[in-house]
Amino acid sequence: MSPFHDLALFASRRAFLGRSFGSLGSLALTHLLTEAARPSQAQARVQAGPLSGPHHRATADAVICLFQHGGPSQMDLFDPKPELRKRDGQPYEGDLEIHFSGQKGNVLASPFTFEKRGNSGLELSELLPHTAGIVDELTLIRSVVTESVDHESALRLIHGGRFQAGDPTWGSWVTYGLGSENQNLPAYVVLTDPGGLPVDGTRNWTSGWLPAVYQGTAFRPGASPVANLANPADVTPAARANQLRLLDRFNREHQDRYPGNTELAARIANFETAARMQAAVPEVLDLSDESEATRRLYGLDNPATAEYGARCILARRLIERGVRFVQLFLAGQPWDTHSNNAESLKGLCARTDQPSAALVLDLKQRGLLDRTLVMWGGEFGRLPISQGKDGRDHNRHANSIWLAGGGFKGGYSHGQTDEFGYKAVDQVVNVHDLHATLLHAMGLDHKQLTYPHDGRPGSLTDIAVTKAEVIRELLV
């Protein structure tokens, strides 16, 4: 065979791609037409994950992460500090790490009252009446710490375990380790805000140096929730089928020549999933079969909660259909309350409190909470002093995050901060410990879940550098 055959095949295949296809989803139609009932070897590998099974018994099969960009204020929501009220307006005595130098104010009390709720007696802010109703389902960690006071770095730490951009996020690690339970939908779905992307954009759900198939798939609001999924309007079905059969042949001939090319295998698997998604996505996005009681539970009858509530319902529907990992994001970084802290928190809680609590209640009512891990939190906390008239600066030394279901203790508070809420002082949980514990609940050992990177085993907890440990006190 001519030595130029492969080059010609590659060139013609590449040109064909460039000329004919702007739609990733339509590239999979050949497989849908010919082998819809039987996944290929590439798709089977993605569906199964690289492991023969979990490392140990899992308490959770799926994750819903309600991520709150910007850094929610722990002393206004989850961590009551009477000392702030006693010393409101007085100079803070002691050292503070301040992100915006020269803007150190006096002690700033929370204007919100706290009350013990549920059988557990956990104290929550008046801003969270609906979360207060599920408090006995929550593991409230008041002592989370991180290593950066900068948004982008802190986001990369809590999502991917390291400062720098380009590392895999924990959603990608979970799907890499466990695969998918539904060949018709992505294993990892991101539900974006209609207002736009969060700070750091798609890096929040990147697969980094893991195979690309493990990155999050964004579902957007609007008529085309998945980019490039629909067939081009000006191409007839017969013409599209013929084009895609030819392209499918090119892809598989190329894969036969280079069986170790994981990028190509991942691409083919993605195409196959995309084909099945053309039928599955409209069904899962259609909320018309949800009862009126469910719609009211999530606040779909209230303009303040309707949008976030609909995405929380969608998260539950995706989990019901075997999606492994779902994340909800907010546009920008709305919890970054450098000014107007109190009023901003009122609006944010009015938007997210009811839907977040409804999700936990709904999962429990349907028998799904025991095997679904729900996480609510941001990248860091806030300072106990004022910035300007009524704002709070970043704080990496104390952050509050709650977890529900998936084998975590209900009605349990873990860790303490100092009298001002500035620094975690007891049962401290760093982001690496948090990741190790989350993976453990999914049946994954963070020390064994690795992938070759930079000449050594790469992992979510960066096992060559950190001493991350599972925090077993958080688990049942």
C-alpha beads as a LAMMPS data file, in Angstrom:
LAMMPS data file: protein, C-alpha beads

476 atoms
475 bonds

1 atom types
1 bond types

-500.0 500.0 xlo xhi
-500.0 500.0 ylo yhi
-500.0 500.0 zlo zhi

Masses

1 110.0

Atoms # bond

1 1 1 0.000 0.000 0.000
2 1 1 1.279 3.469 -0.845
3 1 1 2.946 5.289 2.091
4 1 1 0.843 8.275 1.149
5 1 1 -2.421 6.371 1.673
6 1 1 -2.728 7.207 5.370
7 1 1 -1.844 10.834 4.729
8 1 1 -4.408 11.100 1.954
9 1 1 -7.034 9.412 4.088
10 1 1 -6.276 11.737 7.003
11 1 1 -6.332 14.813 4.770
12 1 1 -9.579 13.854 3.077
13 1 1 -11.168 12.999 6.419
14 1 1 -10.063 16.287 7.945
15 1 1 -11.240 18.290 4.952
16 1 1 -14.538 16.436 4.985
17 1 1 -15.001 17.343 8.637
18 1 1 -14.165 20.955 8.027
19 1 1 -16.461 21.390 5.030
20 1 1 -19.456 19.390 6.073
21 1 1 -19.975 19.444 9.831
22 1 1 -20.700 22.183 12.292
23 1 1 -22.757 19.862 14.426
24 1 1 -21.049 17.510 16.850
25 1 1 -24.272 15.697 17.646
26 1 1 -25.064 14.956 14.017
27 1 1 -21.722 13.236 13.561
28 1 1 -23.141 10.338 15.566
29 1 1 -26.148 9.693 13.381
30 1 1 -24.495 6.882 11.461
31 1 1 -24.163 4.851 14.600
32 1 1 -27.715 5.654 15.577
33 1 1 -28.942 4.494 12.172
34 1 1 -26.974 1.264 12.138
35 1 1 -26.348 0.079 15.703
36 1 1 -28.582 2.077 18.025
37 1 1 -29.321 -0.842 20.290
38 1 1 -25.728 -1.937 20.756
39 1 1 -22.980 0.411 21.990
40 1 1 -19.579 0.156 20.332
41 1 1 -16.397 -0.824 22.134
42 1 1 -15.513 2.861 22.546
43 1 1 -18.898 3.650 24.064
44 1 1 -18.762 0.537 26.258
45 1 1 -15.428 1.643 27.720
46 1 1 -16.819 5.040 28.603
47 1 1 -19.968 3.529 30.056
48 1 1 -18.054 1.088 32.243
49 1 1 -15.233 3.391 33.356
50 1 1 -11.636 2.183 33.620
51 1 1 -12.157 0.208 36.816
52 1 1 -13.673 -3.229 37.169
53 1 1 -15.823 -1.710 39.926
54 1 1 -15.552 0.629 42.935
55 1 1 -12.564 0.168 45.219
56 1 1 -14.882 -0.456 48.166
57 1 1 -18.568 -0.377 49.037
58 1 1 -20.069 2.923 47.976
59 1 1 -22.701 4.851 49.913
60 1 1 -23.478 7.131 46.959
61 1 1 -24.031 6.368 43.282
62 1 1 -24.529 9.915 42.024
63 1 1 -23.709 13.540 42.870
64 1 1 -25.594 16.814 42.550
65 1 1 -23.342 19.795 43.267
66 1 1 -25.086 23.128 43.863
67 1 1 -22.080 25.386 43.508
68 1 1 -22.242 28.970 44.778
69 1 1 -19.657 31.115 43.001
70 1 1 -18.124 34.009 44.904
71 1 1 -17.831 32.787 48.484
72 1 1 -21.015 32.791 50.636
73 1 1 -20.675 34.588 53.959
74 1 1 -20.512 31.881 56.613
75 1 1 -21.165 34.178 59.604
76 1 1 -24.347 35.468 57.979
77 1 1 -25.708 32.053 56.956
78 1 1 -24.315 29.047 58.822
79 1 1 -21.904 30.047 61.600
80 1 1 -23.466 32.331 64.240
81 1 1 -21.013 34.526 66.144
82 1 1 -22.439 36.503 69.101
83 1 1 -19.024 38.115 69.610
84 1 1 -19.456 39.983 66.328
85 1 1 -22.600 41.613 67.693
86 1 1 -20.894 42.509 70.977
87 1 1 -17.987 44.197 69.187
88 1 1 -19.776 45.558 66.141
89 1 1 -18.023 48.689 64.873
90 1 1 -14.919 48.196 67.020
91 1 1 -11.416 47.688 65.590
92 1 1 -10.498 44.061 65.063
93 1 1 -7.712 43.047 67.439
94 1 1 -5.368 40.656 65.730
95 1 1 -3.965 39.873 62.322
96 1 1 -6.136 39.288 59.282
97 1 1 -5.267 38.206 55.764
98 1 1 -6.975 40.785 53.566
99 1 1 -7.361 40.277 49.826
100 1 1 -7.810 43.975 49.029
101 1 1 -5.085 45.664 51.061
102 1 1 -5.876 49.057 52.543
103 1 1 -9.572 48.252 52.946
104 1 1 -9.563 46.919 56.484
105 1 1 -12.666 48.018 58.356
106 1 1 -14.012 47.385 61.826
107 1 1 -15.823 44.332 63.138
108 1 1 -19.072 43.817 61.218
109 1 1 -21.919 42.000 62.969
110 1 1 -24.412 39.960 61.033
111 1 1 -27.751 41.782 60.826
112 1 1 -29.560 38.426 60.684
113 1 1 -30.824 36.322 63.552
114 1 1 -30.015 32.645 64.025
115 1 1 -32.232 29.951 65.464
116 1 1 -31.803 26.306 66.414
117 1 1 -33.757 24.141 64.012
118 1 1 -34.867 20.530 63.715
119 1 1 -34.253 17.712 66.143
120 1 1 -30.524 18.260 65.784
121 1 1 -30.690 21.873 66.929
122 1 1 -28.325 23.145 64.266
123 1 1 -28.386 26.937 64.109
124 1 1 -29.112 28.584 60.779
125 1 1 -29.738 32.136 59.636
126 1 1 -33.222 33.548 59.191
127 1 1 -32.290 33.895 55.491
128 1 1 -32.524 30.099 55.096
129 1 1 -36.030 29.103 56.257
130 1 1 -36.335 26.272 53.735
131 1 1 -32.849 24.894 54.404
132 1 1 -33.814 25.001 58.088
133 1 1 -36.613 22.574 57.221
134 1 1 -34.103 19.948 56.027
135 1 1 -31.457 20.594 58.680
136 1 1 -31.750 17.061 60.053
137 1 1 -30.631 15.734 56.659
138 1 1 -27.509 17.913 56.548
139 1 1 -23.866 17.459 57.369
140 1 1 -22.815 21.063 58.007
141 1 1 -19.047 21.538 57.842
142 1 1 -18.111 24.879 59.410
143 1 1 -14.349 24.406 59.228
144 1 1 -13.452 24.110 55.526
145 1 1 -10.188 25.826 54.602
146 1 1 -8.443 26.370 51.303
147 1 1 -5.076 27.624 50.090
148 1 1 -5.970 30.667 48.042
149 1 1 -7.810 33.906 48.629
150 1 1 -8.088 34.541 44.874
151 1 1 -11.289 33.448 43.132
152 1 1 -9.821 31.632 40.142
153 1 1 -7.198 29.758 42.159
154 1 1 -9.681 28.869 44.883
155 1 1 -12.156 27.632 42.273
156 1 1 -9.524 25.402 40.715
157 1 1 -8.645 24.069 44.154
158 1 1 -12.171 23.142 45.167
159 1 1 -13.022 21.729 41.743
160 1 1 -9.728 20.140 40.751
161 1 1 -7.436 20.052 43.793
162 1 1 -4.669 22.346 42.530
163 1 1 -4.068 26.057 41.893
164 1 1 -3.269 25.955 38.220
165 1 1 -5.693 25.769 35.340
166 1 1 -6.058 22.584 33.328
167 1 1 -6.383 19.875 35.970
168 1 1 -9.378 17.520 35.900
169 1 1 -12.321 18.468 38.085
170 1 1 -13.769 16.072 40.629
171 1 1 -16.800 15.458 38.427
172 1 1 -14.440 14.200 35.734
173 1 1 -12.605 12.009 38.234
174 1 1 -15.883 10.455 39.404
175 1 1 -17.024 9.685 35.859
176 1 1 -13.549 8.443 34.924
177 1 1 -13.627 6.076 37.878
178 1 1 -17.223 4.874 37.678
179 1 1 -18.408 5.507 34.137
180 1 1 -22.034 6.065 33.187
181 1 1 -25.272 4.263 33.984
182 1 1 -27.059 5.597 30.889
183 1 1 -25.688 5.335 27.361
184 1 1 -28.261 7.871 26.113
185 1 1 -27.054 10.798 28.235
186 1 1 -23.641 12.131 29.274
187 1 1 -22.278 10.837 32.552
188 1 1 -21.412 14.396 33.655
189 1 1 -23.914 17.199 33.016
190 1 1 -23.546 20.898 33.819
191 1 1 -26.681 23.053 34.118
192 1 1 -25.599 26.595 33.331
193 1 1 -27.252 29.860 34.301
194 1 1 -29.287 31.718 31.653
195 1 1 -27.383 34.821 32.714
196 1 1 -24.091 33.439 31.462
197 1 1 -21.084 31.405 32.518
198 1 1 -19.589 31.483 36.022
199 1 1 -16.183 32.985 36.703
200 1 1 -13.441 30.767 35.215
201 1 1 -15.949 29.536 32.644
202 1 1 -15.680 26.005 31.313
203 1 1 -12.604 25.319 33.453
204 1 1 -15.079 24.635 36.255
205 1 1 -15.983 21.339 34.547
206 1 1 -12.907 20.498 32.494
207 1 1 -11.518 16.974 32.211
208 1 1 -8.015 18.454 32.048
209 1 1 -5.473 15.807 31.123
210 1 1 -7.960 12.967 31.546
211 1 1 -9.480 11.763 28.259
212 1 1 -11.817 14.420 26.881
213 1 1 -14.855 12.157 27.143
214 1 1 -14.929 12.747 30.916
215 1 1 -15.480 16.508 30.783
216 1 1 -18.838 17.986 31.726
217 1 1 -21.477 18.487 29.040
218 1 1 -23.210 21.849 29.421
219 1 1 -26.990 22.028 29.101
220 1 1 -27.983 25.611 28.377
221 1 1 -31.367 27.295 28.791
222 1 1 -33.368 28.011 25.657
223 1 1 -34.460 26.221 22.510
224 1 1 -31.074 24.536 21.919
225 1 1 -29.971 23.279 25.340
226 1 1 -27.041 21.245 23.989
227 1 1 -24.765 23.024 21.540
228 1 1 -24.592 21.524 18.033
229 1 1 -26.934 18.642 18.822
230 1 1 -29.589 19.271 16.172
231 1 1 -29.081 18.399 12.492
232 1 1 -28.495 21.312 10.074
233 1 1 -31.820 22.567 8.696
234 1 1 -30.653 22.714 5.063
235 1 1 -29.474 19.088 4.815
236 1 1 -31.954 16.333 3.976
237 1 1 -32.027 13.212 6.168
238 1 1 -30.930 11.012 3.264
239 1 1 -27.955 13.223 2.423
240 1 1 -26.954 13.438 6.074
241 1 1 -27.144 9.667 6.476
242 1 1 -24.897 9.114 3.443
243 1 1 -22.364 11.705 4.613
244 1 1 -22.225 10.268 8.097
245 1 1 -21.834 6.675 6.921
246 1 1 -18.767 7.791 5.000
247 1 1 -17.375 9.726 7.914
248 1 1 -18.037 6.831 10.251
249 1 1 -16.016 4.587 7.945
250 1 1 -13.151 7.110 7.955
251 1 1 -13.208 7.286 11.760
252 1 1 -13.163 3.539 12.263
253 1 1 -10.516 2.860 9.627
254 1 1 -8.339 5.456 11.307
255 1 1 -8.979 3.889 14.711
256 1 1 -8.064 0.446 13.364
257 1 1 -4.699 1.849 12.235
258 1 1 -4.086 3.582 15.572
259 1 1 -5.831 1.495 18.263
260 1 1 -4.011 3.306 21.074
261 1 1 -5.415 6.709 20.109
262 1 1 -7.656 7.464 23.100
263 1 1 -8.669 10.856 21.716
264 1 1 -10.227 9.231 18.665
265 1 1 -11.926 6.556 20.758
266 1 1 -13.325 9.254 23.026
267 1 1 -14.519 11.259 20.028
268 1 1 -16.334 8.281 18.532
269 1 1 -17.922 7.512 21.902
270 1 1 -19.039 11.135 22.213
271 1 1 -20.573 11.019 18.739
272 1 1 -22.507 7.891 19.669
273 1 1 -23.767 9.444 22.887
274 1 1 -24.725 12.591 20.989
275 1 1 -26.840 10.559 18.597
276 1 1 -28.773 8.966 21.412
277 1 1 -29.073 12.351 23.097
278 1 1 -31.086 13.647 20.145
279 1 1 -33.971 11.576 21.459
280 1 1 -33.163 11.509 25.188
281 1 1 -32.507 15.203 25.863
282 1 1 -35.936 16.576 24.847
283 1 1 -37.630 14.011 27.081
284 1 1 -35.547 14.761 30.162
285 1 1 -35.932 18.533 29.718
286 1 1 -39.706 18.361 29.456
287 1 1 -41.048 19.215 32.916
288 1 1 -44.700 19.045 31.852
289 1 1 -45.139 15.660 33.512
290 1 1 -44.112 17.025 36.919
291 1 1 -47.032 17.346 39.335
292 1 1 -48.305 20.715 40.529
293 1 1 -47.226 19.786 44.046
294 1 1 -43.671 19.192 42.852
295 1 1 -43.630 22.442 40.884
296 1 1 -44.774 24.366 43.959
297 1 1 -42.239 22.550 46.156
298 1 1 -39.380 23.866 44.005
299 1 1 -40.907 27.341 43.669
300 1 1 -41.783 27.251 39.996
301 1 1 -44.833 29.383 40.836
302 1 1 -42.594 32.203 42.130
303 1 1 -40.576 34.387 39.734
304 1 1 -37.755 34.643 42.300
305 1 1 -37.211 30.878 42.470
306 1 1 -38.652 29.572 39.196
307 1 1 -35.450 29.479 37.136
308 1 1 -33.211 27.916 39.788
309 1 1 -36.037 25.619 40.847
310 1 1 -36.458 24.313 37.305
311 1 1 -32.762 23.475 37.134
312 1 1 -32.949 21.674 40.472
313 1 1 -35.854 19.573 39.156
314 1 1 -33.839 18.850 36.042
315 1 1 -30.899 17.719 38.197
316 1 1 -33.176 15.205 39.905
317 1 1 -34.550 13.997 36.556
318 1 1 -31.032 13.469 35.231
319 1 1 -30.021 11.486 38.306
320 1 1 -33.170 9.364 37.971
321 1 1 -32.065 8.467 34.434
322 1 1 -28.603 7.322 35.472
323 1 1 -26.493 10.461 35.012
324 1 1 -23.581 10.147 37.403
325 1 1 -22.680 13.764 38.175
326 1 1 -24.721 16.978 37.839
327 1 1 -23.568 20.506 38.673
328 1 1 -25.546 23.747 38.856
329 1 1 -23.711 27.045 38.467
330 1 1 -24.654 30.704 38.794
331 1 1 -23.562 33.382 36.347
332 1 1 -20.478 35.352 37.373
333 1 1 -19.781 35.221 41.097
334 1 1 -22.898 36.614 42.799
335 1 1 -21.880 35.607 46.344
336 1 1 -18.817 37.895 46.121
337 1 1 -20.300 40.492 48.463
338 1 1 -17.596 43.171 48.712
339 1 1 -20.403 45.716 49.059
340 1 1 -24.079 45.585 50.002
341 1 1 -23.478 42.268 51.733
342 1 1 -26.799 42.124 53.579
343 1 1 -29.050 43.062 50.663
344 1 1 -27.160 40.820 48.250
345 1 1 -27.547 37.855 50.589
346 1 1 -31.281 38.474 50.887
347 1 1 -31.692 38.294 47.121
348 1 1 -29.451 35.260 46.667
349 1 1 -31.135 33.283 49.416
350 1 1 -34.570 34.224 48.075
351 1 1 -33.458 32.714 44.761
352 1 1 -31.697 29.532 45.918
353 1 1 -32.890 28.535 49.405
354 1 1 -36.256 26.996 48.513
355 1 1 -35.110 25.082 45.390
356 1 1 -32.019 23.709 47.154
357 1 1 -34.043 22.430 50.095
358 1 1 -36.759 21.129 47.771
359 1 1 -34.198 19.045 45.919
360 1 1 -33.185 17.261 49.120
361 1 1 -36.818 16.742 50.151
362 1 1 -37.803 15.482 46.716
363 1 1 -34.905 13.051 46.538
364 1 1 -35.838 11.705 49.972
365 1 1 -39.514 11.308 49.080
366 1 1 -38.540 9.324 45.983
367 1 1 -36.107 7.077 47.832
368 1 1 -33.100 8.586 46.036
369 1 1 -31.373 10.548 48.784
370 1 1 -29.652 7.572 50.391
371 1 1 -27.697 6.975 47.165
372 1 1 -27.391 10.575 45.953
373 1 1 -24.864 12.991 47.430
374 1 1 -25.959 16.648 47.374
375 1 1 -23.338 19.335 48.026
376 1 1 -23.928 23.082 48.562
377 1 1 -21.052 25.554 48.905
378 1 1 -18.582 27.976 47.369
379 1 1 -14.831 28.380 46.988
380 1 1 -14.136 30.198 50.285
381 1 1 -15.809 32.267 53.015
382 1 1 -15.840 35.939 54.052
383 1 1 -14.121 38.104 56.668
384 1 1 -15.649 39.215 59.997
385 1 1 -14.787 42.869 59.336
386 1 1 -16.356 45.413 57.028
387 1 1 -15.126 46.358 53.601
388 1 1 -16.515 49.770 52.848
389 1 1 -19.851 50.468 54.503
390 1 1 -21.401 47.009 54.308
391 1 1 -19.234 44.471 52.532
392 1 1 -17.049 41.503 53.363
393 1 1 -13.726 40.538 51.761
394 1 1 -12.501 37.028 50.863
395 1 1 -11.485 34.558 53.576
396 1 1 -9.665 31.287 52.885
397 1 1 -9.363 30.350 56.565
398 1 1 -13.035 29.515 57.187
399 1 1 -15.844 28.359 54.941
400 1 1 -19.131 26.533 55.535
401 1 1 -20.376 23.803 53.186
402 1 1 -23.300 21.448 53.602
403 1 1 -23.769 17.915 52.312
404 1 1 -26.859 15.720 52.295
405 1 1 -27.491 12.054 51.553
406 1 1 -25.020 9.617 50.075
407 1 1 -23.886 8.182 53.391
408 1 1 -23.164 11.477 55.185
409 1 1 -24.474 12.036 58.720
410 1 1 -27.755 13.915 58.993
411 1 1 -28.206 16.675 61.550
412 1 1 -24.469 16.825 62.197
413 1 1 -22.243 19.887 62.579
414 1 1 -18.516 19.393 62.065
415 1 1 -15.744 21.760 63.088
416 1 1 -15.564 25.136 64.749
417 1 1 -14.188 28.563 63.967
418 1 1 -12.822 31.160 66.389
419 1 1 -15.121 33.599 68.184
420 1 1 -15.200 35.924 65.167
421 1 1 -15.666 33.240 62.501
422 1 1 -12.362 34.183 60.888
423 1 1 -10.382 30.967 61.257
424 1 1 -11.199 27.268 61.594
425 1 1 -9.743 26.073 64.890
426 1 1 -11.178 22.591 65.461
427 1 1 -11.743 19.576 63.171
428 1 1 -10.301 21.489 60.235
429 1 1 -11.175 20.116 56.768
430 1 1 -8.974 21.226 53.890
431 1 1 -10.113 20.857 50.282
432 1 1 -7.965 17.752 49.775
433 1 1 -9.557 16.010 52.762
434 1 1 -12.951 17.022 51.423
435 1 1 -12.159 15.506 48.019
436 1 1 -10.834 12.303 49.571
437 1 1 -14.044 11.974 51.599
438 1 1 -16.349 12.701 48.655
439 1 1 -14.577 10.086 46.529
440 1 1 -14.720 7.600 49.404
441 1 1 -18.500 7.951 49.558
442 1 1 -18.586 7.108 45.841
443 1 1 -16.597 3.923 46.483
444 1 1 -13.330 5.397 45.183
445 1 1 -9.972 5.429 46.962
446 1 1 -8.310 8.757 46.176
447 1 1 -4.868 7.128 46.413
448 1 1 -5.751 4.502 43.824
449 1 1 -7.785 6.668 41.445
450 1 1 -4.904 7.879 39.280
451 1 1 -4.005 8.645 35.686
452 1 1 -0.486 9.138 34.248
453 1 1 0.501 12.820 34.173
454 1 1 3.899 14.525 34.010
455 1 1 5.679 11.216 34.505
456 1 1 3.862 10.246 37.696
457 1 1 0.399 9.119 38.803
458 1 1 -1.854 12.173 38.759
459 1 1 -4.840 12.272 41.103
460 1 1 -7.529 14.596 42.406
461 1 1 -5.822 14.927 45.783
462 1 1 -2.315 15.195 44.269
463 1 1 -1.141 12.260 46.365
464 1 1 2.543 12.991 45.708
465 1 1 2.203 16.342 47.515
466 1 1 -0.714 16.351 49.950
467 1 1 -1.510 14.112 52.884
468 1 1 -5.233 14.043 52.252
469 1 1 -7.270 11.782 54.484
470 1 1 -10.886 10.648 54.540
471 1 1 -12.789 12.479 57.312
472 1 1 -14.702 9.509 58.632
473 1 1 -16.564 11.530 61.266
474 1 1 -18.645 12.981 58.425
475 1 1 -19.910 9.577 57.340
476 1 1 -22.583 7.328 58.797

Bonds

1 1 1 2
2 1 2 3
3 1 3 4
4 1 4 5
5 1 5 6
6 1 6 7
7 1 7 8
8 1 8 9
9 1 9 10
10 1 10 11
11 1 11 12
12 1 12 13
13 1 13 14
14 1 14 15
15 1 15 16
16 1 16 17
17 1 17 18
18 1 18 19
19 1 19 20
20 1 20 21
21 1 21 22
22 1 22 23
23 1 23 24
24 1 24 25
25 1 25 26
26 1 26 27
27 1 27 28
28 1 28 29
29 1 29 30
30 1 30 31
31 1 31 32
32 1 32 33
33 1 33 34
34 1 34 35
35 1 35 36
36 1 36 37
37 1 37 38
38 1 38 39
39 1 39 40
40 1 40 41
41 1 41 42
42 1 42 43
43 1 43 44
44 1 44 45
45 1 45 46
46 1 46 47
47 1 47 48
48 1 48 49
49 1 49 50
50 1 50 51
51 1 51 52
52 1 52 53
53 1 53 54
54 1 54 55
55 1 55 56
56 1 56 57
57 1 57 58
58 1 58 59
59 1 59 60
60 1 60 61
61 1 61 62
62 1 62 63
63 1 63 64
64 1 64 65
65 1 65 66
66 1 66 67
67 1 67 68
68 1 68 69
69 1 69 70
70 1 70 71
71 1 71 72
72 1 72 73
73 1 73 74
74 1 74 75
75 1 75 76
76 1 76 77
77 1 77 78
78 1 78 79
79 1 79 80
80 1 80 81
81 1 81 82
82 1 82 83
83 1 83 84
84 1 84 85
85 1 85 86
86 1 86 87
87 1 87 88
88 1 88 89
89 1 89 90
90 1 90 91
91 1 91 92
92 1 92 93
93 1 93 94
94 1 94 95
95 1 95 96
96 1 96 97
97 1 97 98
98 1 98 99
99 1 99 100
100 1 100 101
101 1 101 102
102 1 102 103
103 1 103 104
104 1 104 105
105 1 105 106
106 1 106 107
107 1 107 108
108 1 108 109
109 1 109 110
110 1 110 111
111 1 111 112
112 1 112 113
113 1 113 114
114 1 114 115
115 1 115 116
116 1 116 117
117 1 117 118
118 1 118 119
119 1 119 120
120 1 120 121
121 1 121 122
122 1 122 123
123 1 123 124
124 1 124 125
125 1 125 126
126 1 126 127
127 1 127 128
128 1 128 129
129 1 129 130
130 1 130 131
131 1 131 132
132 1 132 133
133 1 133 134
134 1 134 135
135 1 135 136
136 1 136 137
137 1 137 138
138 1 138 139
139 1 139 140
140 1 140 141
141 1 141 142
142 1 142 143
143 1 143 144
144 1 144 145
145 1 145 146
146 1 146 147
147 1 147 148
148 1 148 149
149 1 149 150
150 1 150 151
151 1 151 152
152 1 152 153
153 1 153 154
154 1 154 155
155 1 155 156
156 1 156 157
157 1 157 158
158 1 158 159
159 1 159 160
160 1 160 161
161 1 161 162
162 1 162 163
163 1 163 164
164 1 164 165
165 1 165 166
166 1 166 167
167 1 167 168
168 1 168 169
169 1 169 170
170 1 170 171
171 1 171 172
172 1 172 173
173 1 173 174
174 1 174 175
175 1 175 176
176 1 176 177
177 1 177 178
178 1 178 179
179 1 179 180
180 1 180 181
181 1 181 182
182 1 182 183
183 1 183 184
184 1 184 185
185 1 185 186
186 1 186 187
187 1 187 188
188 1 188 189
189 1 189 190
190 1 190 191
191 1 191 192
192 1 192 193
193 1 193 194
194 1 194 195
195 1 195 196
196 1 196 197
197 1 197 198
198 1 198 199
199 1 199 200
200 1 200 201
201 1 201 202
202 1 202 203
203 1 203 204
204 1 204 205
205 1 205 206
206 1 206 207
207 1 207 208
208 1 208 209
209 1 209 210
210 1 210 211
211 1 211 212
212 1 212 213
213 1 213 214
214 1 214 215
215 1 215 216
216 1 216 217
217 1 217 218
218 1 218 219
219 1 219 220
220 1 220 221
221 1 221 222
222 1 222 223
223 1 223 224
224 1 224 225
225 1 225 226
226 1 226 227
227 1 227 228
228 1 228 229
229 1 229 230
230 1 230 231
231 1 231 232
232 1 232 233
233 1 233 234
234 1 234 235
235 1 235 236
236 1 236 237
237 1 237 238
238 1 238 239
239 1 239 240
240 1 240 241
241 1 241 242
242 1 242 243
243 1 243 244
244 1 244 245
245 1 245 246
246 1 246 247
247 1 247 248
248 1 248 249
249 1 249 250
250 1 250 251
251 1 251 252
252 1 252 253
253 1 253 254
254 1 254 255
255 1 255 256
256 1 256 257
257 1 257 258
258 1 258 259
259 1 259 260
260 1 260 261
261 1 261 262
262 1 262 263
263 1 263 264
264 1 264 265
265 1 265 266
266 1 266 267
267 1 267 268
268 1 268 269
269 1 269 270
270 1 270 271
271 1 271 272
272 1 272 273
273 1 273 274
274 1 274 275
275 1 275 276
276 1 276 277
277 1 277 278
278 1 278 279
279 1 279 280
280 1 280 281
281 1 281 282
282 1 282 283
283 1 283 284
284 1 284 285
285 1 285 286
286 1 286 287
287 1 287 288
288 1 288 289
289 1 289 290
290 1 290 291
291 1 291 292
292 1 292 293
293 1 293 294
294 1 294 295
295 1 295 296
296 1 296 297
297 1 297 298
298 1 298 299
299 1 299 300
300 1 300 301
301 1 301 302
302 1 302 303
303 1 303 304
304 1 304 305
305 1 305 306
306 1 306 307
307 1 307 308
308 1 308 309
309 1 309 310
310 1 310 311
311 1 311 312
312 1 312 313
313 1 313 314
314 1 314 315
315 1 315 316
316 1 316 317
317 1 317 318
318 1 318 319
319 1 319 320
320 1 320 321
321 1 321 322
322 1 322 323
323 1 323 324
324 1 324 325
325 1 325 326
326 1 326 327
327 1 327 328
328 1 328 329
329 1 329 330
330 1 330 331
331 1 331 332
332 1 332 333
333 1 333 334
334 1 334 335
335 1 335 336
336 1 336 337
337 1 337 338
338 1 338 339
339 1 339 340
340 1 340 341
341 1 341 342
342 1 342 343
343 1 343 344
344 1 344 345
345 1 345 346
346 1 346 347
347 1 347 348
348 1 348 349
349 1 349 350
350 1 350 351
351 1 351 352
352 1 352 353
353 1 353 354
354 1 354 355
355 1 355 356
356 1 356 357
357 1 357 358
358 1 358 359
359 1 359 360
360 1 360 361
361 1 361 362
362 1 362 363
363 1 363 364
364 1 364 365
365 1 365 366
366 1 366 367
367 1 367 368
368 1 368 369
369 1 369 370
370 1 370 371
371 1 371 372
372 1 372 373
373 1 373 374
374 1 374 375
375 1 375 376
376 1 376 377
377 1 377 378
378 1 378 379
379 1 379 380
380 1 380 381
381 1 381 382
382 1 382 383
383 1 383 384
384 1 384 385
385 1 385 386
386 1 386 387
387 1 387 388
388 1 388 389
389 1 389 390
390 1 390 391
391 1 391 392
392 1 392 393
393 1 393 394
394 1 394 395
395 1 395 396
396 1 396 397
397 1 397 398
398 1 398 399
399 1 399 400
400 1 400 401
401 1 401 402
402 1 402 403
403 1 403 404
404 1 404 405
405 1 405 406
406 1 406 407
407 1 407 408
408 1 408 409
409 1 409 410
410 1 410 411
411 1 411 412
412 1 412 413
413 1 413 414
414 1 414 415
415 1 415 416
416 1 416 417
417 1 417 418
418 1 418 419
419 1 419 420
420 1 420 421
421 1 421 422
422 1 422 423
423 1 423 424
424 1 424 425
425 1 425 426
426 1 426 427
427 1 427 428
428 1 428 429
429 1 429 430
430 1 430 431
431 1 431 432
432 1 432 433
433 1 433 434
434 1 434 435
435 1 435 436
436 1 436 437
437 1 437 438
438 1 438 439
439 1 439 440
440 1 440 441
441 1 441 442
442 1 442 443
443 1 443 444
444 1 444 445
445 1 445 446
446 1 446 447
447 1 447 448
448 1 448 449
449 1 449 450
450 1 450 451
451 1 451 452
452 1 452 453
453 1 453 454
454 1 454 455
455 1 455 456
456 1 456 457
457 1 457 458
458 1 458 459
459 1 459 460
460 1 460 461
461 1 461 462
462 1 462 463
463 1 463 464
464 1 464 465
465 1 465 466
466 1 466 467
467 1 467 468
468 1 468 469
469 1 469 470
470 1 470 471
471 1 471 472
472 1 472 473
473 1 473 474
474 1 474 475
475 1 475 476
